[in-house]
């Protein structure tokens, strides 16, 4: 438990850093799960008709686009963190 005598402003930053650390850990776990599932789906050796393959490609395009969007968001957050680190190191 946090020291109750500590002013809120002194607890805020460590609390937020803890939340960020937890969120990054969860992100790593979620991506690991997704990556495992995507590898499993790709490794299935099932005979597919041309129309089934076309349908599969159509389904994977939105998934790929969604991943691209998430990558951009993560890169943006990374840039903001790097900028904040530069400010703290001055």
C-alpha positions as CSV (number, residue, x, y, z in Angstrom):
1,X,0.0,0.0,0.0
2,X,1.2,3.5,-0.7
3,X,2.4,5.7,2.1
4,X,-0.7,7.8,3.0
5,X,1.5,10.6,4.3
6,X,2.9,11.1,0.8
7,X,1.3,14.0,-1.1
8,X,-0.9,12.9,-4.1
9,X,1.4,14.6,-6.6
10,X,4.3,12.5,-5.3
11,X,2.3,9.2,-5.7
12,X,0.8,10.1,-9.1
13,X,4.0,9.5,-11.2
14,X,5.0,6.2,-9.7
15,X,1.3,5.0,-9.9
16,X,1.1,6.0,-13.6
17,X,4.5,4.4,-14.4
18,X,3.2,1.2,-12.7
19,X,0.1,1.3,-14.9
20,X,2.2,1.9,-18.0
21,X,4.4,-1.1,-17.1
22,X,1.4,-3.3,-16.6
23,X,-0.2,-2.2,-19.9
24,X,3.0,-2.8,-21.8
25,X,3.3,-6.3,-20.3
26,X,-0.3,-7.0,-21.3
27,X,0.4,-5.7,-24.8
28,X,3.3,-8.2,-25.1
29,X,1.0,-11.0,-23.8
30,X,-1.8,-10.1,-26.2
31,X,0.5,-9.8,-29.2
32,X,2.1,-13.2,-28.3
33,X,-1.3,-14.8,-28.2
34,X,-2.3,-13.2,-31.5
35,X,1.0,-14.1,-33.1
36,X,0.7,-17.7,-32.0
37,X,-2.9,-17.9,-33.4
38,X,-1.8,-16.3,-36.7
39,X,1.1,-18.8,-37.0
40,X,-1.3,-21.7,-36.3
41,X,-3.8,-20.6,-38.9
42,X,-1.0,-20.2,-41.5
43,X,0.4,-23.6,-40.7
44,X,-2.8,-25.5,-41.3
45,X,-2.3,-27.7,-44.3
46,X,-5.9,-28.1,-45.5
47,X,-6.7,-28.4,-49.1
48,X,-8.6,-25.3,-50.2
49,X,-10.5,-24.4,-53.3
50,X,-9.7,-21.2,-55.1
51,X,-12.8,-19.5,-53.7
52,X,-11.9,-20.5,-50.2
53,X,-8.4,-19.1,-50.7
54,X,-9.9,-15.8,-52.1
55,X,-12.2,-15.6,-49.1
56,X,-9.3,-16.2,-46.7
57,X,-7.3,-13.5,-48.4
58,X,-10.2,-11.1,-48.1
59,X,-10.5,-11.9,-44.4
60,X,-6.7,-11.4,-43.7
61,X,-6.6,-8.0,-45.4
62,X,-8.7,-6.3,-42.7
63,X,-6.6,-8.1,-40.0
64,X,-3.4,-6.8,-41.7
65,X,-4.8,-3.3,-41.9
66,X,-5.8,-3.4,-38.2
67,X,-2.3,-4.5,-37.3
68,X,-0.8,-1.6,-39.4
69,X,-3.0,0.9,-37.5
70,X,-2.0,-0.6,-34.2
71,X,1.7,-0.4,-35.2
72,X,1.3,3.3,-36.0
73,X,-0.3,3.9,-32.7
74,X,2.5,2.1,-30.9
75,X,5.1,4.0,-32.8
76,X,3.4,7.3,-31.9
77,X,3.4,6.3,-28.2
78,X,7.1,5.3,-28.5
79,X,7.9,8.7,-30.0
80,X,6.1,10.4,-27.2
81,X,8.0,8.3,-24.6
82,X,11.3,9.0,-26.3
83,X,10.6,12.8,-26.3
84,X,9.6,12.6,-22.6
85,X,12.9,10.8,-21.8
86,X,14.8,13.5,-23.5
87,X,13.1,16.2,-21.4
88,X,13.8,14.2,-18.2
89,X,17.5,13.8,-19.1
90,X,18.1,17.5,-19.7
